[in-house]
């Protein structure tokens, strides 16, 4: 029974890892394209995406 529990733990960890990577990729693609303008203490920053 112990080997089966270890197998379930490994499969569960892989499912969680795939879910996290999928969410990160989704967030990256969701970012708008074009220019990003930031105004902060360091001044004005313009990034092209």
Rosetta silent file (secondary structure, phi, psi, omega in degrees, C-alpha in Angstrom):
SEQUENCE: XXXXXXXXXXXXXXXXXXXXXXXXXXXXXXXXXXXXXXXXXXXXXXXXX
SCORE:     score description
SCORE:     0.000 S_00000001
   1 L     0.000  -28.858 -177.443    0.000    0.000    0.000 S_00000001
   2 H   -65.624  -40.009  179.467    2.913    2.344    0.670 S_00000001
   3 H   -64.233  -36.402 -179.925    4.133    2.290   -2.955 S_00000001
   4 H   -67.414  -38.049  178.124    0.663    3.217   -4.189 S_00000001
   5 H   -65.095  -39.320  177.756    0.546    6.248   -1.870 S_00000001
   6 H   -64.788  -41.602  178.468    3.905    7.435   -3.182 S_00000001
   7 H   -61.845  -43.955  177.910    2.657    7.035   -6.749 S_00000001
   8 H   -62.341  -38.425  179.217   -0.471    9.077   -5.966 S_00000001
   9 H   -65.520  -41.969  179.667    1.686   11.795   -4.393 S_00000001
  10 H   -65.615  -45.298  178.830    3.942   11.977   -7.462 S_00000001
  11 H   -62.905  -41.762  177.896    0.977   12.107   -9.861 S_00000001
  12 H   -62.529  -41.777  179.006   -0.691   14.785   -7.725 S_00000001
  13 H   -64.890  -39.147  177.757    2.480   16.887   -7.668 S_00000001
  14 H   -65.455  -39.695  178.249    2.787   16.630  -11.451 S_00000001
  15 H   -63.925  -42.389  177.967   -0.828   17.719  -11.915 S_00000001
  16 H   -63.836  -42.381 -179.549   -0.262   20.729   -9.655 S_00000001
  17 H   -63.338  -42.598  178.499    2.951   21.641  -11.515 S_00000001
  18 H   -64.812  -39.598  177.856    1.217   21.459  -14.906 S_00000001
  19 H   -62.874  -42.878  179.754   -1.624   23.607  -13.573 S_00000001
  20 H   -65.613  -44.294  178.978    0.773   26.259  -12.279 S_00000001
  21 H   -63.814  -39.357  177.271    2.740   26.342  -15.545 S_00000001
  22 H   -62.548  -41.538  178.960   -0.486   26.619  -17.534 S_00000001
  23 H   -65.028  -40.977  178.934   -1.640   29.534  -15.393 S_00000001
  24 H   -63.132  -44.647  178.326    1.697   31.329  -15.820 S_00000001
  25 H   -64.075  -37.698  177.389    1.564   30.913  -19.598 S_00000001
  26 H   -62.369  -43.871  179.436   -2.033   32.159  -19.626 S_00000001
  27 H   -63.806  -38.063  178.944   -1.035   35.286  -17.693 S_00000001
  28 H   -64.601  -42.079 -178.599    1.843   35.961  -20.104 S_00000001
  29 H   -73.979  -23.250 -176.814   -0.429   35.758  -23.150 S_00000001
  30 H   -76.056  -18.746 -178.170   -3.097   37.900  -21.474 S_00000001
  31 L   -64.916  137.255 -178.204   -0.816   40.928  -21.233 S_00000001
  32 L   -67.548  150.659  177.570   -1.738   43.592  -23.777 S_00000001
  33 L   -91.487  162.731  178.318    0.467   44.223  -26.770 S_00000001
  34 L   113.787 -142.961 -178.824    1.821   47.609  -27.749 S_00000001
  35 E   -97.845  144.443  173.305    3.468   50.205  -25.563 S_00000001
  36 E  -119.277  122.807 -178.228    3.724   50.139  -21.793 S_00000001
  37 E  -114.477  122.146  178.913    4.256   53.511  -20.119 S_00000001
  38 E  -119.402  132.393  174.970    5.306   53.610  -16.453 S_00000001
  39 E  -116.381  120.597 -177.866    5.713   56.750  -14.378 S_00000001
  40 E  -146.723 -168.101 -178.417    7.519   56.219  -11.096 S_00000001
  41 L   -63.483  -23.762  179.233   10.166   57.613   -8.815 S_00000001
  42 L   -85.854   -3.009 -179.890   12.836   56.820  -11.417 S_00000001
  43 E   110.744 -158.758 -176.522   11.038   58.870  -14.071 S_00000001
  44 E   -92.554  130.399  177.200    9.199   57.902  -17.245 S_00000001
  45 E  -125.398  131.610  178.469    9.779   54.444  -18.751 S_00000001
  46 E  -121.687  123.808  179.086    8.398   53.339  -22.109 S_00000001
  47 E  -118.730  138.173  175.023    8.564   49.678  -23.149 S_00000001
  48 E   -97.975  131.967 -179.264    7.608   48.243  -26.515 S_00000001
  49 L  -110.175    0.000    0.000    5.985   44.816  -26.385 S_00000001
